[in-house]
Amino acid sequence: MFQVRIHGRGGQGVVTAAEMLSIAAFREGKHAQAFPSFGSERTGAPVVAFCRIDDQEIRVREPILEPDALIIQDPTLLHQVDVFAGVRPGACILINSARSFEELGLKELIDRFRTCTIPATELAMKFVGRPMPNAALLGAFAAFAQVISLDCVVGAIQEKFSGKVAQSNAAAAAAAHEYVLKEIHAQAD
């Protein structure tokens, strides 16, 4: 079972990201489950959402305490909330930031985890016109974790939204996917 924990703030589409990730997994022919965990339900408050992906039926229902992947939609949470609690060694950590892990003060994580940053909010502003990084982060996640395909992410976006909203979010996801693939190839060279 592959378990993903998504951290962000209320109003950033954290819960929607987990839902779309589970839809993408269903489109891959996998079993999936997505659910949120709220503190105070208000815009700007820390929010956590979870997604499990497996080849067989998922019977577990509790929060994910030891994720295989971590998606951090809001880098201001890095030093406010213990977002790295319980993360498995070798897990994928994807952070919405134009800054590197070193610049974020997280250099010590590079040797223990697979790490990637992406300016998802900038991509969202470019394609969606709003600071909603969730679709871009899912496109980046598809390239980085390689658990789901970009086609299934785009399909999930089109299932969740319609018209121009779906098109612009799909474009943000595709651009983020391409960005991460270029980063991966650059690191390999």
TORSETOR-765497 format. One record per residue: residue number from 1; residue in one letter; x, y, z of N, C-alpha, C in turn. Coordinates in Angstrom, 2 decimals, padded with zeros to 5 digits. Example, Ala and Ser with C-alpha at 12.3 -4.5 7.8 and 13.67 -1.06 7.14 Angstrom:
! residues 2
   num   residuo    n.east   n.north      n.up   ca.east   ca.north     ca.up    c.east   c.north      c.up
     1         a    013.19   -005.69    007.80    012.30    -004.50    007.80    013.20   -003.30    007.80
     2         s    012.85   -002.25    007.08    013.67    -001.06    007.14    012.90    000.03    007.87
END
This chain:
! residues 189
   num   residuo    n.east   n.north      n.up   ca.east   ca.north     ca.up    c.east   c.north      c.up
     1         m    000.85   -001.17    000.00    000.00     000.00    000.00    000.89    001.24    000.00
     2         f    000.54    002.20   -000.85    001.27     003.46   -000.92    000.41    004.53   -000.24
     3         q    000.98    005.21    000.76    000.22     006.16    001.57    000.79    007.57    001.42
     4         v   -000.11    008.51    001.18    000.28     009.90    000.93   -000.39    010.80    001.96
     5         r    000.39    011.72    002.53   -000.15     012.73    003.44    000.09    014.09    002.79
     6         i   -000.97    014.91    002.75   -000.89     016.23    002.12   -001.14    017.29    003.18
     7         h   -000.18    018.22    003.31   -000.30     019.32    004.27   -000.50    020.63    003.52
     8         g   -001.38    021.45    004.03   -001.60     022.77    003.46   -002.42    023.60    004.41
     9         r   -003.03    024.61    003.86   -003.90     025.49    004.64   -005.29    025.50    004.03
    10         g   -006.27    025.75    004.89   -007.65     025.83    004.44   -007.80    026.82    003.30
    11         g   -008.48    026.40    002.25   -008.68     027.25    001.09   -007.70    027.00   -000.03
    12         q   -006.70    026.12    000.18   -005.71     025.83   -000.86   -006.04    024.58   -001.68
    13         g   -007.14    023.92   -001.37   -007.50     022.74   -002.13   -006.82    021.47   -001.68
    14         v   -006.45    021.39   -000.41   -005.78     020.20    000.12   -006.70    018.98    000.04
    15         v   -007.92    019.12    000.48   -008.87     018.01    000.47   -009.19    017.61   -000.98
    16         t   -009.35    018.60   -001.84   -009.61     018.33   -003.25   -008.43    017.60   -003.89
    17         a   -007.21    017.96   -003.50   -006.02     017.27   -004.02   -006.06    015.79   -003.66
    18         a   -006.38    015.47   -002.42   -006.46     014.07   -001.99   -007.56    013.33   -002.77
    19         e   -008.69    013.99   -002.96   -009.79     013.38   -003.72   -009.36    013.11   -005.16
    20         m   -008.73    014.10   -005.80   -008.30     013.92   -007.19   -007.21    012.85   -007.30
    21         l   -006.35    012.76   -006.30   -005.33     011.71   -006.30   -005.98    010.33   -006.24
    22         s   -007.01    010.20   -005.42   -007.70     008.90   -005.34   -008.45    008.60   -006.64
    23         i   -009.04    009.60   -007.26   -009.71     009.40   -008.56   -008.68    008.97   -009.61
    24         a   -007.52    009.61   -009.61   -006.45     009.23   -010.55   -006.03    007.78   -010.33
    25         a   -005.94    007.38   -009.07   -005.57     005.99   -008.77   -006.64    005.02   -009.27
    26         f   -007.93    005.37   -009.08   -009.01     004.53   -009.61   -008.88    004.41   -011.13
    27         r   -008.54    005.51   -011.78   -008.37     005.50   -013.23   -007.20    004.62   -013.66
    28         e   -006.23    004.43   -012.75   -005.08     003.53   -013.01   -005.47    002.07   -012.78
    29         g   -006.70    001.84   -012.30   -007.12     000.48   -012.02   -006.77    000.03   -010.61
    30         k   -006.43    000.98   -009.76   -006.05     000.66   -008.39   -007.21    000.96   -007.44
    31         h   -007.07    000.50   -006.22   -008.01     000.86   -005.15   -007.44    002.09   -004.46
    32         a   -008.31    002.97   -003.99   -007.83     004.18   -003.33   -008.86    004.66   -002.32
    33         q   -008.37    005.48   -001.42   -009.23     006.09   -000.42   -008.62    007.45   -000.07
    34         a   -009.47    008.44    000.06   -009.02     009.79    000.42   -009.91    010.32    001.53
    35         f   -009.29    011.02    002.47   -010.08     011.61    003.56   -009.27    012.74    004.20
    36         p   -009.97    013.73    004.76   -009.29     014.86    005.40   -009.23    014.73    006.91
    37         s   -008.44    015.62    007.50   -008.41     015.78    008.96   -008.37    017.28    009.22
    38         f   -009.38    017.78    009.87   -009.48     019.22    010.11   -009.24    019.55    011.58
    39         g   -008.63    020.71    011.81   -008.62     021.32    013.13   -009.79    022.29    013.09
    40         s   -009.46    023.56    013.23   -010.50     024.57    013.08   -010.74    024.76    011.59
    41         e   -011.98    024.67    011.17   -012.30     024.76    009.75   -012.44    026.22    009.35
    42         r   -011.31    026.81    008.99   -011.34     028.20    008.52   -010.22    028.39    007.51
    43         t   -010.41    029.35    006.67   -009.40     029.67    005.67   -008.09    030.01    006.35
    44         g   -007.02    029.40    005.88   -005.69     029.68    006.42   -005.26    028.76    007.55
    45         a   -006.17    028.01    008.13   -005.80     027.07    009.21   -005.12    025.85    008.61
    46         p   -004.16    025.24    009.33   -003.52     024.03    008.81   -004.54    022.91    008.57
    47         v   -004.39    022.25    007.43   -005.26     021.15    007.04   -004.38    020.00    006.59
    48         v   -004.81    018.78    006.91   -004.11     017.59    006.45   -005.14    016.70    005.76
    49         a   -004.75    016.16    004.62   -005.60     015.19    003.92   -004.73    013.97    003.60
    50         f   -005.38    012.84    003.44   -004.68     011.58    003.26   -005.20    010.86    002.02
    51         c   -004.34    010.06    001.42   -004.74     009.20    000.31   -003.96    007.90    000.39
    52         r   -004.67    006.80    000.27   -004.05     005.48    000.21   -004.30    004.92   -001.18
    53         i   -003.29    004.25   -001.74   -003.38     003.64   -003.06   -002.84    002.22   -002.94
    54         d   -003.60    001.26   -003.48   -003.15    -000.14   -003.40   -003.73   -000.92   -004.58
    55         d   -003.15   -002.07   -004.84   -003.65    -002.96   -005.88   -004.81   -003.81   -005.38
    56         q   -005.02   -003.84   -004.09   -006.12    -004.61   -003.52   -006.99   -003.71   -002.63
    57         e   -008.13   -004.24   -002.24   -009.08    -003.48   -001.43   -008.41   -002.95   -000.17
    58         i   -008.75   -001.73    000.20   -008.18    -001.07    001.38   -009.21   -001.11    002.50
    59         r   -008.84   -001.70    003.62   -009.77    -001.82    004.74   -009.41   -000.90    005.91
    60         v   -008.22   -000.35    005.90   -007.75     000.53    006.97   -008.46    001.88    006.84
    61         r   -008.77    002.52    007.95   -009.49     003.80    007.90   -008.84    004.91    008.71
    62         e   -007.81    004.60    009.47   -007.24     005.62    010.35   -006.29    006.56    009.59
    63         p   -005.95    007.69    010.20   -005.02     008.63    009.58   -003.68    007.97    009.26
    64         i   -003.01    008.50    008.28   -001.71     007.97    007.85   -000.62    008.58    008.73
    65         l    000.00    007.74    009.53    001.04     008.21    010.45    002.44    008.01    009.89
    66         e    002.61    007.06    008.96    003.92     006.77    008.36    003.79    006.80    006.84
    67         p    003.71    008.00    006.27    003.49     008.10    004.82    004.70    007.67    003.99
    68         d    004.39    007.19    002.78    005.40     006.88    001.78    005.70    008.12    000.94
    69         a    004.79    009.08    001.00    004.97     010.34    000.28    004.32    011.46    001.07
    70         l    004.93    012.61    000.96    004.46     013.81    001.64    004.38    014.92    000.60
    71         i    003.22    015.56    000.51    003.05     016.71   -000.37    002.76    017.90    000.53
    72         i    003.60    018.91    000.44    003.43     020.10    001.28    003.05    021.26    000.37
    73         q    001.77    021.64    000.44    001.24     022.69   -000.43    001.64    024.08    000.03
    74         d    001.93    024.26    001.30    002.25     025.58    001.82    003.55    025.51    002.62
    75         p    004.65    026.06    002.08    005.94     025.95    002.77    006.00    026.73    004.08
    76         t    005.03    027.59    004.37    005.05     028.28    005.67    004.77    027.31    006.81
    77         l    004.26    026.13    006.49    004.00     025.12    007.52    005.27    024.38    007.95
    78         l    006.33    024.47    007.16    007.54     023.70    007.41    008.10    023.86    008.82
    79         h    008.04    025.05    009.34    008.62     025.30    010.66    007.54    025.64    011.70
    80         q    006.26    025.42    011.35    005.16     025.67    012.27    004.49    024.38    012.74
    81         v    004.47    023.38    011.86    003.81     022.10    012.13    004.84    021.01    011.87
    82         d    004.79    019.92    012.62    005.74     018.83    012.40    005.27    017.99    011.21
    83         v    005.43    018.55    010.00    004.97     017.89    008.80    005.75    016.61    008.49
    84         f    006.97    016.49    009.01    007.81     015.33    008.72    007.65    014.19    009.72
    85         a    006.75    014.33    010.67    006.54     013.30    011.69    006.16    011.97    011.03
    86         g    006.89    010.92    011.38    006.56     009.57    010.95    006.87    009.22    009.51
    87         v    007.42    010.15    008.74    007.68     009.87    007.33    008.70    008.74    007.22
    88         r    008.37    007.75    006.40    009.23     006.57    006.24    010.55    006.94    005.57
    89         p    011.65    006.32    005.97    012.93     006.54    005.27    012.77    006.22    003.79
    90         g    013.33    007.05    002.94    013.24     006.86    001.50    011.96    007.38    000.88
    91         a    011.07    007.97    001.70    009.80     008.49    001.19    010.03    009.66    000.23
    92         c    009.03    009.92   -000.60    009.04     011.05   -001.51    008.51    012.28   -000.77
    93         i    009.27    013.36   -000.80    008.80     014.61   -000.19    008.78    015.67   -001.27
    94         l    007.59    016.18   -001.55    007.37     017.17   -002.59    006.88    018.45   -001.92
    95         i    007.62    019.54   -002.11    007.27     020.81   -001.47    006.99    021.87   -002.52
    96         n    005.91    022.59   -002.34    005.55     023.71   -003.19    006.45    024.90   -002.84
    97         s    007.52    025.07   -003.60    008.44     026.18   -003.35    009.36    026.35   -004.55
    98         a    009.71    027.58   -004.83    010.71     027.87   -005.85    012.11    027.71   -005.27
    99         r    012.20    027.55   -003.96    013.49     027.40   -003.27    013.85    025.93   -003.13
   100         s    015.14    025.64   -003.06    015.62     024.26   -002.89    015.48    023.84   -001.43
   101         f    015.67    022.56   -001.17    015.65     022.06    000.20    016.72    022.77    001.04
   102         e    017.89    022.99    000.45    018.96     023.70    001.16    018.52    025.11    001.54
   103         e    017.92    025.82    000.58    017.47     027.19    000.83    016.32    027.24    001.85
   104         l    015.57    026.17    001.95    014.47     026.10    002.92    014.96    025.67    004.31
   105         g    016.26    025.40    004.44    016.82     024.97    005.72    016.56    023.50    006.01
   106         l    016.40    022.71    004.95    016.06     021.29    005.10    017.10    020.38    004.47
   107         k    018.33    020.83    004.42    019.40     020.07    003.77    019.55    018.66    004.36
   108         e    019.33    018.52    005.68    019.51     017.22    006.34    018.53    016.16    005.84
   109         l    017.46    016.57    005.16    016.47     015.60    004.68    016.88    014.95    003.36
   110         i    017.79    015.58    002.64    018.15     015.13    001.30    018.72    013.72    001.29
   111         d    019.50    013.35    002.29    020.10     012.02    002.34    019.14    010.94    002.80
   112         r    018.07    011.32    003.49    017.14     010.32    004.06    015.89    010.08    003.20
   113         f    015.59    011.04    002.31    014.35     010.96    001.53    014.61    011.31    000.08
   114         r    013.67    010.98   -000.78    013.67     011.48   -002.15    013.00    012.85   -002.07
   115         t    013.68    013.88   -002.51    013.18     015.25   -002.31    013.02    015.99   -003.62
   116         c    012.02    016.86   -003.64    011.76     017.67   -004.83    010.99    018.92   -004.41
   117         t    011.38    020.05   -004.98    010.58     021.27   -004.82    010.10    021.69   -006.20
   118         i    008.97    022.35   -006.22    008.41     022.85   -007.47    007.63    024.12   -007.18
   119         p    007.76    025.14   -008.02    007.00     026.38   -007.80    005.54    026.23   -008.26
   120         a    004.80    025.38   -007.57    003.43     025.05   -007.97    002.49    026.25   -007.92
   121         t    002.67    027.13   -006.95    001.80     028.31   -006.88    002.05    029.20   -008.09
   122         e    003.31    029.36   -008.48    003.63     030.16   -009.68    002.99    029.54   -010.92
   123         l    003.06    028.22   -011.04    002.43     027.55   -012.18    000.91    027.72   -012.14
   124         a    000.34    027.63   -010.96   -001.11     027.83   -010.83   -001.50    029.25   -011.24
   125         m   -000.73    030.23   -010.82   -001.03     031.62   -011.20   -000.94    031.77   -012.73
   126         k    000.05    031.15   -013.33    000.24     031.25   -014.78   -000.91    030.60   -015.55
   127         f   -001.33    029.40   -015.13   -002.32     028.65   -015.90   -003.75    028.81   -015.40
   128         v   -003.92    028.90   -014.08   -005.26     028.94   -013.48   -005.68    030.38   -013.15
   129         g   -004.68    031.24   -012.90   -004.97     032.62   -012.55   -005.29    032.81   -011.07
   130         r   -005.09    031.77   -010.29   -005.33     031.81   -008.84   -004.24    031.01   -008.14
   131         p   -003.94    031.34   -006.87   -002.89     030.61   -006.14   -003.40    029.28   -005.57
   132         m   -003.83    028.38   -006.46   -004.35     027.06   -006.07   -003.38    026.01   -006.61
   133         p   -002.39    025.62   -005.79   -001.32     024.75   -006.29   -001.64    023.27   -006.38
   134         n   -002.85    022.85   -005.99   -003.12     021.41   -005.87   -002.98    020.64   -007.17
   135         a   -003.54    021.12   -008.27   -003.46     020.38   -009.54   -002.01    020.31   -010.03
   136         a   -001.29    021.41   -009.92    000.12     021.41   -010.32    000.91    020.41   -009.47
   137         l    000.64    020.37   -008.19    001.35     019.43   -007.32    001.02    017.98   -007.66
   138         l   -000.20    017.71   -008.09   -000.53     016.34   -008.49    000.20    015.94   -009.77
   139         g    000.34    016.88   -010.70    001.12     016.61   -011.91    002.57    016.35   -011.56
   140         a    003.11    017.16   -010.64    004.48     016.97   -010.18    004.63    015.63   -009.46
   141         f    003.65    015.29   -008.64    003.67     014.03   -007.90    003.69    012.84   -008.86
   142         a    002.91    012.91   -009.94    002.89     011.82   -010.92    004.28    011.59   -011.51
   143         a    005.00    012.66   -011.81    006.35     012.52   -012.37    007.34    012.06   -011.31
   144         f    007.19    012.55   -010.10    008.17     012.31   -009.05    008.02    010.94   -008.40
   145         a    006.81    010.58   -007.98    006.60     009.33   -007.26    006.37    008.15   -008.21
   146         q    005.87    008.43   -009.40    005.60     007.42   -010.42    004.68    006.31   -009.92
   147         v    003.66    006.71   -009.18    002.65     005.78   -008.69    001.40    005.85   -009.56
   148         i    001.18    007.02   -010.14    000.06     007.26   -011.05    000.61    007.99   -012.27
   149         s   -000.14    007.95   -013.35    000.30     008.62   -014.58   -000.30    010.02   -014.69
   150         l    000.35    010.84   -015.51   -000.18     012.18   -015.77   -001.55    012.07   -016.44
   151         d   -001.73    011.11   -017.34   -003.03     010.96   -018.01   -004.15    010.74   -017.00
   152         c   -003.88    009.94   -015.98   -004.90     009.68   -014.96   -005.13    010.90   -014.07
   153         v   -004.08    011.68   -013.82   -004.24     012.94   -013.07   -005.12    013.90   -013.87
   154         v   -004.82    014.05   -015.15   -005.61     014.93   -016.02   -007.06    014.44   -016.08
   155         g   -007.25    013.13   -016.18   -008.60     012.58   -016.18   -009.34    012.88   -014.89
   156         a   -008.64    012.79   -013.77   -009.25     013.11   -012.47   -009.63    014.58   -012.39
   157         i   -008.77    015.44   -012.90   -009.07     016.89   -012.92   -010.31    017.15   -013.76
   158         q   -010.38    016.50   -014.92   -011.54     016.69   -015.82   -012.81    016.10   -015.23
   159         e   -012.67    015.08   -014.39   -013.84     014.50   -013.72   -014.33    015.42   -012.60
   160         k   -013.40    016.07   -011.92   -013.75     016.94   -010.78   -014.26    018.30   -011.23
   161         f   -013.66    018.83   -012.30   -014.00     020.16   -012.80   -014.49    020.07   -014.23
   162         s   -014.93    021.19   -014.77   -015.35     021.20   -016.17   -014.90    022.50   -016.83
   163         g   -015.03    022.55   -018.13   -014.76     023.75   -018.90   -013.37    024.30   -018.73
   164         k   -013.32    025.63   -018.63   -012.03     026.32   -018.54   -011.29    025.97   -017.25
   165         v   -011.99    025.75   -016.15   -011.35     025.38   -014.89   -010.61    024.06   -015.05
   166         a   -011.24    023.09   -015.68   -010.59     021.80   -015.92   -009.39    021.96   -016.84
   167         q   -009.56    022.71   -017.92   -008.47     022.91   -018.89   -007.27    023.59   -018.26
   168         s   -007.51    024.64   -017.50   -006.39     025.39   -016.93   -005.68    024.57   -015.84
   169         n   -006.43    023.83   -015.03   -005.80     022.99   -014.01   -005.04    021.82   -014.65
   170         a   -005.58    021.26   -015.72   -004.88     020.19   -016.44   -003.58    020.73   -017.04
   171         a   -003.62    021.95   -017.56   -002.41     022.56   -018.13   -001.37    022.80   -017.03
   172         a   -001.80    023.23   -015.85   -000.87     023.42   -014.72   -000.26    022.09   -014.30
   173         a   -001.06    021.03   -014.26   -000.55     019.71   -013.90    000.47    019.22   -014.93
   174         a    000.17    019.42   -016.21    001.09     018.99   -017.27    002.40    019.77   -017.21
   175         a    002.32    021.06   -016.97    003.54     021.88   -016.87    004.38    021.46   -015.67
   176         a    003.73    021.16   -014.56    004.46     020.72   -013.36    005.10    019.35   -013.59
   177         h    004.40    018.48   -014.27    004.93     017.15   -014.61    006.20    017.30   -015.44
   178         e    006.12    018.13   -016.45    007.29     018.37   -017.31    008.44    018.99   -016.53
   179         y    008.13    019.93   -015.65    009.15     020.59   -014.81    009.91    019.56   -013.98
   180         v    009.17    018.65   -013.33    009.81     017.65   -012.46    010.62    016.67   -013.30
   181         l    010.10    016.24   -014.45    010.87     015.33   -015.30    012.19    015.96   -015.72
   182         k    012.18    017.25   -016.06    013.42     017.96   -016.42    014.38    018.00   -015.23
   183         e    013.85    018.25   -014.03    014.68     018.27   -012.81    015.31    016.90   -012.56
   184         i    014.53    015.86   -012.73    015.03     014.50   -012.51    016.15    014.18   -013.49
   185         h    015.94    014.54   -014.75    016.97     014.28   -015.78    018.21    015.12   -015.53
   186         a    018.04    016.35   -015.07    019.18     017.22   -014.79    020.01    016.66   -013.64
   187         q    019.34    016.10   -012.62    020.05     015.51   -011.49    020.79    014.23   -011.88
   188         a    020.23    013.51   -012.85    020.86     012.26   -013.28    022.11    012.52   -014.12
   189         d    022.17    013.67   -014.78    023.32     014.00   -015.64    024.54    014.44   -014.87
END
